Amino acid sequence: MAKSKMMHLCGFLIAGPVVHSHAIWRNPKHTTDFLSLEHYTRIAKVLERGRFDFMFFADRLAIADRYGASHVTGIRHGDQDATRMDPMPILGALAAVTSRIGLGATRSTTYDAPYNIAREFATLDHISAGRAAWNVVTSMNDGEALNYGNVPHLGHDERYDRADEFMEVAFKLWDSWEPDALVLDRARGIYADPGKVHYLNHSGKWFQSRGPLNIPRGPQGRPVVIQAGSSGRGKAFAARWSEVIFALQPNMERMHKFTGEVHAALAQQGRPADASRILMAIMPFIGESRAEAEEKRDLHDSLVDPLVGLSTLGAHANADFSALPLDESVESVSSSGSQGNINALKSIAAGEPISIAEAGRIYGRGVMCPRLIGTAKDVADEMAEIVASGAADGFVVSPAFLPDTFEDFVDGVVPILQDKGLFRRDYAGVTLRDHLGIADGAA
């Protein structure tokens, strides 16, 4: 299937009080009922009205307790891991109130079994009529390992080695039913053709699975695979398996660099450059004027405590920043502490003389997600420039407030993109693969 010339859009979510923005639950305009299904239903309907390709939920399997070796800071201030509900039941409910938008969830290859994952996403694909997507993560946080004490805490590259075999087994399970295996001949009483349902008998280093899956082949063949690996090993994994790659890069230069590296990795896997859609994260602040948009940004940023950012950064970097004085500059601590800690802080500082506290605020306001600030036209023009330059195939839109950001974007930016001929006016197909312009998953 030819690659679509239209840009692709995804709505980024976490089933909790925080997304990239740590100010979401503190929205001064209204409460954010992140524990209610109605909250996510409203968001899904807004995104579908905006003809988004899909929405997906990031996830993690532990609270953050690296800051001060305690959960106190993260729980008190509401960091990114303070609450994360399981996204799969939510997506099941959203499948019933939407009809076109793709539905994605994060699941870890480290703390689950291939059969469980294959069964979950085959179910979602059927009940959504072909709109399921799996955001594959390998997990790296000590807290997650402690919650699954019977699973070895693996090193970075070894987690990806295990994940490769995990994907092999999951794909075999989805392929264990041939496309025409389900017969449903009511007159003859033939449910399915057993000759077209196959055992796996997989026996590898990490997994054993007999199969077959106890669910017929899904409408998409396989769910769409999303990945966000940024390390060399992560990019190689994404290049082998992914159909959507989610990236968080701070500027156009870094976007181009990342995309070039992904294309090189795809080539090494024998896949064409358009085998995977590369979507860059953005956080828009939209106003009737640039000044109004800047006021929205400033209000948002004023609600972020530096400690909440440092708590989330600690969880992401698997490091404890509590011993660093908040009023010291990032550069002044370059000779102490672990190099991982220092490098994480320096990437936030980007060469600027900022304090540890300011680094926490910067991380808390958006986890380094680039912000597009201005009128709807300003934002649409900047997005168009990024795609036209070849730096991305589209965007993962991360909200500053919910559902406010998505409503502003759908009502303001989407119509301009449509008028530019850069985004669909209506869905052309039913499945997520239709939206993305990628072929069905095939055996």
Rosetta blueprint (number, residue, H / E / L):
1 M L
2 A L
3 K L
4 S L
5 K L
6 M L
7 M L
8 H E
9 L E
10 C E
11 G E
12 F E
13 L E
14 I E
15 A L
16 G L
17 P L
18 V L
19 V L
20 H L
21 S L
22 H L
23 A L
24 I H
25 W H
26 R H
27 N L
28 P L
29 K L
30 H L
31 T L
32 T L
33 D L
34 F L
35 L L
36 S L
37 L H
38 E H
39 H H
40 Y H
41 T H
42 R H
43 I H
44 A H
45 K H
46 V H
47 L H
48 E H
49 R H
50 G L
51 R L
52 F L
53 D L
54 F E
55 M E
56 F E
57 F E
58 A E
59 D L
60 R L
61 L L
62 A L
63 I L
64 A L
65 D L
66 R L
67 Y H
68 G H
69 A H
70 S L
71 H L
72 V H
73 T H
74 G H
75 I H
76 R H
77 H H
78 G L
79 D L
80 Q L
81 D L
82 A L
83 T L
84 R L
85 M L
86 D L
87 P H
88 M H
89 P H
90 I H
91 L H
92 G H
93 A H
94 L H
95 A H
96 A H
97 V H
98 T L
99 S L
100 R L
101 I L
102 G E
103 L E
104 G E
105 A E
106 T E
107 R E
108 S E
109 T L
110 T L
111 Y L
112 D L
113 A L
114 P H
115 Y H
116 N H
117 I H
118 A H
119 R H
120 E H
121 F H
122 A H
123 T H
124 L H
125 D H
126 H H
127 I H
128 S L
129 A L
130 G L
131 R L
132 A E
133 A E
134 W E
135 N E
136 V E
137 V E
138 T L
139 S L
140 M L
141 N L
142 D H
143 G H
144 E H
145 A H
146 L H
147 N H
148 Y L
149 G L
150 N L
151 V L
152 P L
153 H L
154 L L
155 G L
156 H H
157 D H
158 E H
159 R H
160 Y H
161 D H
162 R H
163 A H
164 D H
165 E H
166 F H
167 M H
168 E H
169 V H
170 A H
171 F H
172 K H
173 L H
174 W H
175 D L
176 S L
177 W E
178 E L
179 P L
180 D L
181 A L
182 L E
183 V E
184 L E
185 D E
186 R L
187 A L
188 R L
189 G L
190 I E
191 Y E
192 A E
193 D L
194 P H
195 G H
196 K H
197 V E
198 H L
199 Y L
200 L L
201 N L
202 H E
203 S E
204 G L
205 K L
206 W L
207 F L
208 Q E
209 S E
210 R L
211 G L
212 P L
213 L L
214 N L
215 I L
216 P L
217 R L
218 G E
219 P L
220 Q L
221 G E
222 R L
223 P L
224 V E
225 V E
226 I E
227 Q E
228 A L
229 G L
230 S L
231 S L
232 G H
233 R H
234 G H
235 K H
236 A H
237 F H
238 A H
239 A H
240 R H
241 W H
242 S L
243 E L
244 V E
245 I E
246 F E
247 A E
248 L L
249 Q L
250 P L
251 N L
252 M H
253 E H
254 R H
255 M H
256 H H
257 K H
258 F H
259 T H
260 G H
261 E H
262 V H
263 H H
264 A H
265 A H
266 L H
267 A H
268 Q H
269 Q L
270 G L
271 R L
272 P L
273 A H
274 D H
275 A H
276 S L
277 R E
278 I E
279 L E
280 M E
281 A E
282 I E
283 M E
284 P E
285 F E
286 I E
287 G L
288 E L
289 S L
290 R H
291 A H
292 E H
293 A H
294 E H
295 E H
296 K H
297 R H
298 D H
299 L H
300 H H
301 D H
302 S H
303 L L
304 V L
305 D L
306 P H
307 L H
308 V H
309 G H
310 L H
311 S H
312 T H
313 L H
314 G H
315 A H
316 H H
317 A H
318 N L
319 A L
320 D L
321 F L
322 S L
323 A L
324 L L
325 P L
326 L L
327 D L
328 E L
329 S E
330 V L
331 E H
332 S H
333 V H
334 S L
335 S L
336 S L
337 G L
338 S L
339 Q H
340 G H
341 N H
342 I H
343 N H
344 A H
345 L H
346 K H
347 S H
348 I H
349 A H
350 A L
351 G L
352 E L
353 P L
354 I L
355 S E
356 I H
357 A H
358 E H
359 A H
360 G H
361 R H
362 I H
363 Y H
364 G H
365 R H
366 G H
367 V L
368 M L
369 C L
370 P L
371 R E
372 L E
373 I E
374 G E
375 T L
376 A H
377 K H
378 D H
379 V H
380 A H
381 D H
382 E H
383 M H
384 A H
385 E H
386 I H
387 V H
388 A H
389 S L
390 G L
391 A L
392 A L
393 D L
394 G E
395 F E
396 V E
397 V E
398 S L
399 P L
400 A L
401 F L
402 L L
403 P L
404 D H
405 T H
406 F H
407 E H
408 D H
409 F H
410 V H
411 D H
412 G H
413 V H
414 V H
415 P H
416 I H
417 L H
418 Q H
419 D H
420 K L
421 G L
422 L L
423 F L
424 R L
425 R L
426 D L
427 Y L
428 A L
429 G L
430 V L
431 T L
432 L H
433 R H
434 D H
435 H H
436 L H
437 G L
438 I L
439 A L
440 D L
441 G L
442 A L
443 A L
